[in-house]
Amino acid sequence: MYSQKDYDDISAQRRGRLLALCLPFALLAGLTLLSFLIRWPQGVTVALTIAAGALFIAGWSFFISPLNAYRKHIFHALNGHTSKTRGVFVGMDDERVEREGLIFWPLTLNAGAGIRDDGDRLFYYDAYLERPDFQPGEELELTSYDNRVIAWSRVQKE
């Protein structure tokens, strides 16, 4: 599902967005410094400072932070500790959920009854990828880190 190219692409997109954010911020910060040094009216300096701060906070929150979260997700998918879970597909929710800044489809896989539970396991499937056409009762093998699916395969009946 993920490859090094995906990681490289998201990293390049992040660099581009950082540049697009830092250039106007640097311009506003420079104007703020200039207004302070040449003693423009105090209101102008305050307005430039507020504008620079608001631009940076909003730009980081809306444009950089989501990319950082997705980049981290792909990094863990490629390099993190993974585990495989085999079980019967129970269902996938129709509503997406947000976890740690990422959007997922929750899905349930029954891995067999345990000592203290019914065997249902909750996983999260990346909502930016094409939604799979799993059918209830179908046997799957999910590769995941934490509870985020990074690869899947259908188990062939022998």
WOQUI-V560098 format. One record per residue. N is the residue number from 1. RES is the residue in one small letter. D_CENTER is the distance of its C-alpha to the mean C-alpha in whole Angstrom. Layout:
n res d_center
N RES D_CENTER
N RES D_CENTER
This chain:
n res d_center
1 m 15
2 y 13
3 s 15
4 q 16
5 k 16
6 d 13
7 y 12
8 d 15
9 d 14
10 i 11
11 s 13
12 a 15
13 q 14
14 r 13
15 r 16
16 g 17
17 r 16
18 l 17
19 l 20
20 a 20
21 l 20
22 c 22
23 l 25
24 p 26
25 f 25
26 a 27
27 l 30
28 l 30
29 a 30
30 g 33
31 l 35
32 t 34
33 l 36
34 l 38
35 s 39
36 f 40
37 l 42
38 i 44
39 r 44
40 w 43
41 p 43
42 q 41
43 g 40
44 v 38
45 t 37
46 v 35
47 a 34
48 l 32
49 t 31
50 i 29
51 a 28
52 a 27
53 g 25
54 a 23
55 l 22
56 f 20
57 i 19
58 a 18
59 g 17
60 w 14
61 s 13
62 f 13
63 f 12
64 i 11
65 s 9
66 p 6
67 l 7
68 n 7
69 a 4
70 y 3
71 r 7
72 k 7
73 h 6
74 i 8
75 f 11
76 h 11
77 a 11
78 l 14
79 n 16
80 g 15
81 h 18
82 t 18
83 s 20
84 k 21
85 t 22
86 r 25
87 g 26
88 v 27
89 f 24
90 v 25
91 g 23
92 m 19
93 d 19
94 d 19
95 e 17
96 r 13
97 v 12
98 e 9
99 r 8
100 e 7
101 g 5
102 l 4
103 i 7
104 f 9
105 w 13
106 p 15
107 l 17
108 t 20
109 l 22
110 n 26
111 a 26
112 g 30
113 a 32
114 g 31
115 i 34
116 r 32
117 d 30
118 d 30
119 g 28
120 d 25
121 r 21
122 l 18
123 f 15
124 y 12
125 y 11
126 d 9
127 a 10
128 y 9
129 l 12
130 e 15
131 r 16
132 p 19
133 d 22
134 f 23
135 q 26
136 p 27
137 g 29
138 e 28
139 e 27
140 l 24
141 e 23
142 l 19
143 t 18
144 s 15
145 y 14
146 d 14
147 n 14
148 r 11
149 v 13
150 i 13
151 a 16
152 w 19
153 s 23
154 r 25
155 v 28
156 q 32
157 k 35
158 e 37
